[in-house]
């Protein structure tokens, strides 16, 4: 792109410009620097790309040492305009115990709040209410399985908006780590067509609930210590800002 600058050349007589003013046009080149591309995560069971994210572009929650659950050590969430990514790191011994269970399966609920307030929705398992869950299994038969889930919205009770096989989420695990991608366009398409539209904007809140086979509690992230204020060990949802 070229920009034209106009300069005035004038002679001054007793502090005033005269009619001898002349206009000189100078053309200079302006270099446009494109913005750096937004980083993405490849959900493939390899986790090196999580370590390449810049600090401050994602949110992380670690297990409180005084929490009632220790099955999950850490979760992370990173969002672009197209995709929300989750990372999970399990406690090795707790995960092995879950895999060793008869007819094992571990279920999760991705819990998401989209409306910016925390009174309406569902308030169990976190210190703030949330409006959506994506429910599905991430482990079975003694190993991780590919995550697929049903999207539910809290409208008085849980109402199913999308059934499994819809391409909303994808997840794979390896070792003690697991990662998930959530398609924001599919999420918002379903959220916009519900009886109470609540699409996901640039700012939203999220956490993950974990269950053993039979829906016994495995972990809750974010979590907190057991004390007078937070006696159940529940934590506040992570507040996520979209990277653009």
C-alpha positions as CSV (number, residue, x, y, z in Angstrom):
1,X,0.0,0.0,0.0
2,X,1.3,3.5,-0.8
3,X,0.5,6.6,1.2
4,X,0.9,10.3,-0.1
5,X,2.1,12.9,2.3
6,X,1.6,16.6,1.5
7,X,4.3,19.0,2.7
8,X,4.0,22.8,2.6
9,X,7.1,24.8,1.7
10,X,6.7,28.5,2.5
11,X,8.8,31.6,3.0
12,X,8.0,33.6,6.0
13,X,7.8,37.4,6.0
14,X,7.4,39.0,9.4
15,X,6.1,35.7,10.8
16,X,3.5,35.2,8.1
17,X,3.2,32.8,5.1
18,X,3.3,34.4,1.7
19,X,1.8,33.5,-1.6
20,X,5.0,31.7,-2.5
21,X,3.8,28.6,-0.7
22,X,4.3,25.5,-2.8
23,X,2.9,22.0,-2.4
24,X,5.3,19.1,-2.6
25,X,4.0,15.5,-2.8
26,X,6.1,12.7,-1.5
27,X,5.1,9.1,-2.0
28,X,6.4,6.5,0.5
29,X,5.8,2.8,0.8
30,X,3.9,1.6,3.9
31,X,4.6,-1.9,4.9
32,X,1.6,-3.8,6.3
33,X,2.5,-6.5,8.8
34,X,-0.1,-9.3,8.9
35,X,-1.2,-10.4,12.3
36,X,0.4,-13.6,13.7
37,X,-1.7,-16.7,13.0
38,X,-3.7,-18.0,16.0
39,X,-2.2,-21.2,17.3
40,X,-4.2,-24.4,16.9
41,X,-4.0,-27.8,18.6
42,X,-4.0,-31.2,16.7
43,X,-6.1,-33.7,18.6
44,X,-4.1,-36.8,17.9
45,X,-2.8,-38.2,21.2
46,X,0.4,-36.3,21.0
47,X,0.6,-33.4,23.4
48,X,3.7,-31.4,22.4
49,X,1.6,-28.6,20.9
50,X,0.1,-27.7,24.2
51,X,3.6,-26.8,25.5
52,X,4.0,-24.4,22.5
53,X,1.1,-22.2,23.5
54,X,2.0,-18.8,24.9
55,X,1.3,-18.2,28.6
56,X,-1.9,-16.2,29.0
57,X,-3.6,-17.6,25.9
58,X,-5.1,-20.6,27.8
59,X,-6.4,-21.3,31.3
60,X,-5.1,-24.0,33.5
61,X,-6.5,-25.6,36.7
62,X,-4.5,-28.0,39.0
63,X,-5.9,-30.3,41.6
64,X,-6.1,-28.8,45.0
65,X,-4.0,-31.0,47.4
66,X,-6.8,-30.9,49.9
67,X,-9.6,-31.7,47.5
68,X,-11.8,-34.8,48.0
69,X,-10.7,-36.2,44.6
70,X,-7.2,-36.8,43.3
71,X,-7.9,-38.7,40.0
72,X,-7.1,-35.7,37.8
73,X,-4.0,-33.7,38.2
74,X,-4.6,-30.9,35.7
75,X,-6.9,-29.6,33.0
76,X,-6.3,-26.8,30.4
77,X,-8.7,-25.0,28.1
78,X,-7.7,-23.1,25.0
79,X,-10.2,-21.5,22.6
80,X,-10.0,-20.1,19.0
81,X,-13.0,-18.7,17.1
82,X,-13.5,-22.1,15.5
83,X,-12.6,-24.6,18.2
84,X,-12.4,-25.1,22.0
85,X,-9.6,-27.4,23.1
86,X,-9.3,-29.3,26.4
87,X,-6.3,-31.0,27.9
88,X,-6.5,-33.5,30.8
89,X,-3.7,-35.1,32.8
90,X,-4.7,-38.0,35.1
91,X,-3.1,-39.3,38.3
92,X,-1.4,-42.5,37.1
93,X,-2.5,-44.7,40.0
94,X,-6.1,-43.5,39.9
95,X,-6.3,-44.1,36.2
96,X,-4.9,-47.6,36.5
97,X,-7.5,-48.4,39.1
98,X,-10.3,-47.2,36.8
99,X,-8.9,-49.2,33.9
100,X,-8.8,-52.3,36.2
101,X,-12.5,-52.1,37.1
102,X,-14.8,-54.8,35.9
103,X,-16.5,-53.6,32.7
104,X,-14.7,-50.3,33.1
105,X,-15.8,-47.0,31.6
106,X,-15.0,-43.4,32.5
107,X,-17.6,-40.8,31.7
108,X,-17.1,-37.0,31.6
109,X,-19.3,-34.0,31.3
110,X,-17.9,-30.9,29.7
111,X,-19.8,-28.2,31.6
112,X,-20.2,-24.9,29.8
113,X,-21.7,-21.6,30.9
114,X,-22.5,-19.2,28.0
115,X,-24.8,-16.5,29.3
116,X,-22.4,-14.6,31.5
117,X,-24.3,-15.1,34.7
118,X,-24.1,-17.9,37.3
119,X,-27.5,-18.1,39.0
120,X,-29.6,-19.8,36.3
121,X,-28.6,-23.1,34.9
122,X,-27.4,-26.1,36.9
123,X,-25.4,-25.4,40.1
124,X,-24.4,-28.8,41.3
125,X,-20.7,-29.8,41.2
126,X,-19.4,-26.2,40.7
127,X,-19.7,-23.0,42.7
128,X,-21.4,-21.4,39.7
129,X,-24.3,-22.5,37.6
130,X,-23.7,-23.7,34.0
131,X,-26.1,-24.1,31.0
132,X,-24.7,-27.0,29.0
133,X,-23.1,-30.3,29.4
134,X,-21.5,-32.6,26.7
135,X,-21.7,-36.1,28.1
136,X,-19.8,-39.2,26.9
137,X,-17.3,-41.9,27.7
138,X,-13.5,-41.4,27.3
139,X,-12.4,-44.9,28.6
140,X,-13.7,-48.4,28.3
141,X,-12.4,-52.0,28.3
142,X,-9.2,-51.0,30.2
143,X,-8.1,-48.2,27.8
144,X,-9.0,-44.8,26.5
145,X,-11.6,-44.6,23.8
146,X,-12.4,-41.8,21.3
147,X,-14.7,-39.3,23.0
148,X,-18.1,-38.6,21.5
149,X,-20.9,-37.0,23.4
150,X,-24.5,-35.8,23.7
151,X,-25.1,-32.1,24.1
152,X,-27.7,-31.2,26.7
153,X,-29.0,-27.7,27.7
154,X,-30.5,-26.9,31.1
155,X,-34.0,-25.6,30.5
156,X,-35.7,-26.5,33.7
157,X,-34.3,-30.0,33.2
158,X,-31.6,-31.4,30.9
159,X,-32.8,-31.3,27.3
160,X,-30.8,-33.2,24.6
161,X,-29.9,-30.9,21.6
162,X,-27.5,-33.2,19.7
163,X,-27.0,-36.9,19.9
164,X,-23.6,-38.8,19.6
165,X,-22.2,-39.0,16.1
166,X,-22.9,-35.4,15.3
167,X,-19.2,-34.3,15.1
168,X,-19.5,-31.8,17.9
169,X,-16.6,-33.2,19.9
170,X,-13.5,-35.4,19.2
171,X,-11.1,-36.8,21.8
172,X,-8.2,-39.2,22.1
173,X,-5.8,-40.2,24.9
174,X,-2.4,-41.7,25.4
175,X,-0.6,-42.7,28.6
176,X,-2.1,-40.5,31.3
177,X,-3.1,-37.6,29.0
178,X,-6.2,-36.9,27.0
179,X,-7.2,-34.1,24.7
180,X,-10.5,-32.9,23.2
181,X,-11.7,-30.6,20.5
182,X,-15.2,-28.9,20.5
183,X,-16.6,-27.5,17.2
184,X,-18.0,-24.1,18.1
185,X,-20.0,-23.7,14.9
186,X,-21.9,-27.0,15.6
187,X,-22.3,-26.0,19.3
188,X,-23.8,-22.6,18.4
189,X,-26.0,-24.0,15.6
190,X,-27.6,-26.2,18.2
191,X,-27.7,-23.5,20.9
192,X,-29.3,-21.0,18.6
193,X,-32.1,-23.4,17.5
194,X,-33.1,-24.4,21.1
195,X,-36.1,-23.1,22.9
196,X,-33.8,-20.8,24.9
197,X,-30.9,-19.7,22.5
198,X,-27.6,-19.4,24.3
199,X,-24.7,-19.4,21.8
200,X,-21.1,-19.3,22.9
201,X,-19.5,-15.9,22.6
202,X,-15.9,-14.6,23.0
203,X,-16.1,-15.1,26.7
204,X,-17.5,-18.2,28.4
205,X,-16.9,-20.4,31.4
206,X,-16.1,-24.1,31.6
207,X,-15.1,-27.1,33.8
208,X,-15.1,-30.9,33.6
209,X,-16.9,-33.5,35.8
210,X,-15.4,-37.1,35.8
211,X,-17.2,-40.3,36.7
212,X,-16.3,-43.9,37.2
213,X,-18.4,-46.7,35.6
214,X,-21.8,-46.5,37.3
215,X,-21.5,-42.7,37.6
216,X,-19.6,-42.8,40.9
217,X,-17.5,-39.6,41.4
218,X,-14.0,-39.7,40.1
219,X,-12.9,-36.1,40.0
220,X,-14.1,-32.5,39.5
221,X,-12.0,-29.8,37.9
222,X,-11.6,-27.0,38.8
223,X,-11.9,-28.1,42.5
224,X,-11.0,-26.7,45.9
225,X,-10.1,-27.7,49.4
226,X,-12.7,-28.8,51.9
227,X,-13.3,-25.9,54.3
228,X,-16.1,-23.9,55.7
229,X,-16.6,-21.8,52.6
230,X,-16.3,-24.7,50.1
231,X,-17.1,-27.7,52.2
232,X,-17.9,-30.0,49.2
233,X,-14.6,-29.4,47.4
234,X,-16.3,-27.8,44.4
235,X,-14.4,-25.0,42.5
236,X,-15.2,-22.0,40.3
237,X,-15.5,-22.5,36.6
238,X,-12.5,-21.4,34.4
239,X,-13.1,-18.2,32.6
240,X,-12.1,-18.5,29.0
241,X,-11.3,-15.7,26.5
242,X,-11.3,-16.5,22.8
243,X,-8.0,-16.1,20.9
244,X,-8.3,-14.2,17.6
